[in-house]
Amino acid sequence: MKEFILDGNNFHDLEGFYAEIDKLLTKDLSWKTGHNLDAFNDLLRGGFGVHEYEEPIIIKWTNYEKSKKNLGNETVLTLLEIFLDCDNSGHSCKLELFN
């Protein structure tokens, strides 16, 4: 599985999180992705130049506690639900958290 490092030191708010996810999971797009929860879910599914559509991936979220503090518990819980595909939307993402 392809692995990606999401570093909590690289963002301080939700908009920064979306920008960082864009950097990790997209490449050579001629258009900009949306910066919202639905677009984030779509990026995890793949097909945006970095990993194939529905290809399983691993995200290693470093400096997670810092992100949790900056984004707030409610926002982080929502992001975790999307990472872990709690609504069975169709992506396969393994998430590892590191402080």
C-alpha positions as CSV (number, residue, x, y, z in Angstrom):
1,M,0.0,0.0,0.0
2,K,1.1,3.5,-0.7
3,E,1.9,5.5,2.4
4,F,1.5,9.3,2.9
5,I,2.6,11.5,5.8
6,L,0.1,14.1,6.9
7,D,2.2,16.4,9.2
8,G,0.2,18.4,11.7
9,N,3.0,21.0,11.7
10,N,2.1,21.9,8.1
11,F,-1.4,23.3,8.9
12,H,-3.1,25.2,11.7
13,D,-6.8,25.3,10.6
14,L,-9.3,23.4,8.5
15,E,-8.4,25.3,5.3
16,G,-4.8,24.4,5.9
17,F,-5.7,20.8,6.4
18,Y,-7.5,20.8,3.0
19,A,-4.5,22.4,1.3
20,E,-2.2,19.8,2.9
21,I,-4.4,16.9,1.8
22,D,-4.5,18.4,-1.7
23,K,-0.7,18.4,-1.8
24,L,-0.5,14.8,-0.6
25,L,-3.3,13.2,-2.7
26,T,-3.3,15.1,-6.0
27,K,-0.8,15.7,-8.8
28,D,-0.9,17.5,-12.1
29,L,-4.6,18.5,-12.0
30,S,-5.6,21.3,-14.3
31,W,-8.3,22.3,-11.8
32,K,-8.6,22.9,-8.1
33,T,-10.3,20.5,-5.8
34,G,-13.0,21.6,-3.4
35,H,-12.1,22.4,0.2
36,N,-14.9,20.6,2.0
37,L,-15.6,17.3,3.7
38,D,-17.1,15.7,0.5
39,A,-14.1,16.6,-1.6
40,F,-11.8,15.3,1.2
41,N,-13.7,12.0,1.0
42,D,-13.3,11.9,-2.8
43,L,-9.5,12.5,-2.5
44,L,-9.2,9.5,-0.2
45,R,-10.9,7.4,-2.8
46,G,-8.2,8.2,-5.3
47,G,-7.9,8.8,-9.0
48,F,-6.4,12.3,-8.7
49,G,-2.9,11.5,-10.0
50,V,-1.3,10.0,-6.9
51,H,-3.1,6.7,-6.2
52,E,-5.5,4.8,-8.3
53,Y,-9.3,5.0,-7.8
54,E,-10.2,2.8,-4.8
55,E,-6.6,1.8,-4.3
56,P,-6.0,1.1,-0.5
57,I,-3.6,3.6,1.1
58,I,-2.1,4.3,4.5
59,I,-2.1,7.8,6.0
60,K,0.4,8.4,8.8
61,W,-0.8,11.6,10.7
62,T,2.2,13.0,12.6
63,N,1.9,15.7,15.2
64,Y,-1.7,14.5,15.6
65,E,-2.2,16.0,19.1
66,K,-1.2,19.4,17.7
67,S,-3.7,19.1,15.0
68,K,-6.4,18.1,17.5
69,K,-5.6,21.1,19.6
70,N,-5.6,23.5,16.5
71,L,-8.7,22.0,14.8
72,G,-10.8,21.1,17.8
73,N,-12.1,17.8,18.9
74,E,-15.4,17.9,17.0
75,T,-13.6,18.7,13.7
76,V,-11.0,16.0,14.2
77,L,-13.7,13.4,15.1
78,T,-15.4,14.2,11.8
79,L,-12.2,13.9,9.9
80,L,-11.4,10.6,11.6
81,E,-14.8,9.2,10.6
82,I,-14.1,10.1,7.0
83,F,-10.6,8.7,7.1
84,L,-11.9,5.4,8.5
85,D,-14.9,5.4,6.1
86,C,-17.5,5.0,8.8
87,D,-20.3,5.6,6.3
88,N,-18.9,3.0,3.8
89,S,-18.4,5.6,1.0
90,G,-16.0,3.3,-0.8
91,H,-12.4,4.2,0.0
92,S,-9.9,2.0,1.8
93,C,-7.7,4.1,4.0
94,K,-5.7,2.9,7.0
95,L,-4.9,5.7,9.4
96,E,-2.0,5.7,11.9
97,L,-1.7,8.5,14.5
98,F,1.6,9.8,15.9
99,N,2.2,12.5,18.5
